[in-house]
Amino acid sequence: MSSYQHSSDIVGNFIGSGAGFATLRDYAKLGVLYLNDGIWNGEQLLPTGWVDYATTATHTGTSYAACFRTNIDGRFPSLPAETAWAAGASDNRVFILRRHRLTVAVSNESDHPMDLVALDKMIAAAIATFA
């Protein structure tokens, strides 16, 4: 992720709640890292077991996992329950569909909310086409 930049506060401390910036292509690479269980170019970058933990709902009664949201609540009705995604400002998202070996990165640089129904249909079409 060569384009990634993390924001800091006025004295130089990293902002831990977010504020990371990268190209859409680099965010898609993050999804691929998770598809490959934390391995990139043959090197284990994430601890063994982290991907399972980070993409599985861990808070009882919620769809929240460690760092990701999951589709356990059916927010995206056409997608599998184990779908996980990271979401950022302006509805930018990186979806990780491990069973289908597919990652989808979408950007919404607009003041208008993303059409989540259309997004659901688009990702379902991608699964049908590529997975």
CORHUGI-V642268 format. One record per backbone hydrogen bond with DSSP energy under -0.5 kcal/mol. CO is the residue of the C=O (numbers start at 1). NH is the residue of the N-H. E is the energy in kcal/mol with one decimal. If there is no record, write none. Layout:
co->CO nh->NH e->E
co->CO nh->NH e->E
//
This chain:
co->1 nh->4 e->-1.2
co->5 nh->21 e->-3.1
co->7 nh->15 e->-2.2
co->9 nh->12 e->-1.7
co->13 nh->9 e->-2.7
co->14 nh->16 e->-0.8
co->15 nh->18 e->-1.0
co->19 nh->7 e->-2.2
co->21 nh->5 e->-2.7
co->23 nh->27 e->-2.0
co->24 nh->28 e->-2.2
co->25 nh->29 e->-1.7
co->26 nh->30 e->-1.5
co->27 nh->31 e->-1.6
co->28 nh->32 e->-2.0
co->29 nh->33 e->-2.4
co->30 nh->34 e->-1.7
co->31 nh->35 e->-2.1
co->32 nh->36 e->-1.9
co->33 nh->38 e->-2.6
co->34 nh->37 e->-1.4
co->36 nh->39 e->-1.5
co->38 nh->45 e->-2.9
co->38 nh->46 e->-1.4
co->40 nh->43 e->-2.1
co->43 nh->40 e->-2.7
co->43 nh->45 e->-0.9
co->47 nh->50 e->-2.2
co->49 nh->53 e->-2.1
co->50 nh->54 e->-3.5
co->51 nh->55 e->-1.5
co->53 nh->56 e->-1.0
co->53 nh->66 e->-0.8
co->58 nh->60 e->-0.7
co->59 nh->62 e->-2.3
co->63 nh->70 e->-2.1
co->64 nh->58 e->-2.1
co->64 nh->59 e->-1.3
co->65 nh->67 e->-1.1
co->68 nh->65 e->-3.2
co->69 nh->85 e->-2.3
co->71 nh->74 e->-2.1
co->75 nh->77 e->-0.7
co->76 nh->79 e->-2.1
co->80 nh->83 e->-1.8
co->81 nh->71 e->-0.9
co->83 nh->71 e->-1.7
co->84 nh->96 e->-3.4
co->85 nh->69 e->-2.8
co->86 nh->94 e->-2.1
co->88 nh->91 e->-1.1
co->89 nh->92 e->-1.8
co->92 nh->88 e->-2.9
co->93 nh->106 e->-2.8
co->94 nh->86 e->-2.0
co->95 nh->97 e->-0.5
co->95 nh->104 e->-1.7
co->96 nh->84 e->-2.0
co->96 nh->98 e->-0.7
co->97 nh->100 e->-0.6
co->97 nh->101 e->-0.6
co->97 nh->102 e->-1.9
co->98 nh->101 e->-1.1
co->102 nh->97 e->-2.8
co->104 nh->95 e->-3.6
co->106 nh->93 e->-2.1
co->108 nh->110 e->-2.0
co->114 nh->116 e->-1.2
co->115 nh->119 e->-2.2
co->116 nh->120 e->-2.3
co->117 nh->121 e->-2.0
co->118 nh->122 e->-2.4
co->119 nh->123 e->-2.5
co->120 nh->124 e->-2.3
co->121 nh->125 e->-2.1
co->122 nh->126 e->-2.0
co->123 nh->127 e->-2.4
co->124 nh->128 e->-2.2
co->125 nh->129 e->-1.9
co->126 nh->130 e->-3.2
co->126 nh->131 e->-0.6
co->127 nh->131 e->-1.6
//
